């Protein structure tokens, strides 16, 4: 609904998408909605974005993701 800000695709075809960035001075389409992280499996015939649940105790109200990257160990 508010669009994606960034995407990082792992070698196995899983894609993490950050969404909900709010820039100072620019009216966001959903000002009261916190940011989100979605997961897509690009190996599927019809991939769809699934919202990842964020752990309890995280300040979700102020979550404003700008960019995303992954680390593979």
N, C-alpha and C positions, 0 to 999 in steps of 0.2 A: 504494500500500500504506500509506503514512504520511499520505496526505491532502495537499491543497494549502494553502499559506499565503496566497498572493495571486495575482492574475491581472491582466495588462495586455493589452488588445485594441487592435491597430493599426487604422487606418481601412480597410486592405485585407483585414481579416478574420483576420489571423494573431494568435494569442493566445500569450503567454508566461506560463507558470505556475511559480511557485516552490513547492518542496515540501521537507519534511524539517526544519522548524523545531523546535528543542529549547529548551524553556523551563527555566530553573533551578528545581529543586525539583519538577518534574513528570516522571514516568517516561515517556520516549518509547516508542512501539510498536516501534521498531527502533533501539536505542541505538548500535549500531556502524555503522549505515548513514549515509553522508554525505548532505548535502542535494543536491537536483537541480533542474535547470531543464528544463521540458518545452515543446514547441512544438505547437500545434494549429492546423490550418487550418479555420476555421469555415465556409469556403465549400464544403467537402466534404459529401457527403450523410451520411456517417457519420464525423464527425471523431474522431480518436483522438490521444491524447497520445503524442508521440515524445520520448524523452529526448535532450537536446542533449549532445554530447560537449564536455567542458571541456578547454581547451588544456593541454598538458604544462607542468609547472613551477608549476601552480596548486596551492595547498595544499588538495586535495580533502578530506583527512581532517578538517579543521576547518571545512569549508563548512557554514554554518548560515544559509541565506537567510531573511531577514525582510523581506518586501515585495519589490516589483519595479516598475520603471517604465522607460519607454523615452523616447528623445529622437529626434525626427525633424528632420533638418536640411534 
